[in-house]
Amino acid sequence: MIYTTHVTATLDTVKEKLSDHAKEQGFGVLKEYSFKTLLEEKGFPIERDITVYELCNPAVAQEALSTHPEISVYLPCRISLYKDGNDVVLSTIGLEDIISNFELEDELKVKLEGIFERIKALIDSF
């Protein structure tokens, strides 16, 4: 499942404020990728401005990776941001799908579910 929200804020406003909104939800932004720039540099230009932000909550990441190193294929958490017509769209992978792929301890499962709720709150904050 992909969790998607269409927001009324402008693309520039979301880009400008995303890091602050992430901090409010307990995340740091590790990296930001502009696919438009990356692909253009490789000779494969696209018209749409698509940016992906990698987010991390170090405490939960440490716990998850310490007991389930294979979960690393899903980390860090990502938010995609782009325009679709007049809409600004924010999307992320539904962590329910990830959680269901692992036999997790109840406490870790609750923490990961909380992470997903905070990512949704971040996306919905615009």
Phi, psi and omega in degrees: 000143174245128178268123185228140177227138172260130185240160180271343179294155178284160178302316180296322179296316180296315179300318182294324188257353187301317181299317178294318179295324179296316179300320179299334180261007176090021181241152167250149175270116181280317186203159178225131181240127172261107180296327178301313180291313181301313182288325177297318178298333179269000179088017180232071186293148171234155182276324186283137176275103181244122180238136177245133178249130176263126183246151177217139167246098190304321183296313181288323177300316179300313181296315181295315183289332179292327182256337182221075184301335180292344178290349180300337179294342180260356185251152356286168177292147184233146171237131177257139182227128179198168175262143174229098188067236178269354183272147168257129187243134172241134181221154173211160176286136178291118181293345176301322179296317180295311182301322182290344180275355184232149171270097186257150173295147184306317182297317179293320178301316179297318179297317179293322175297323177294323177300314180297320178297322179288326175294317177298319178297321177299311180298318183283352183286353179263000000 
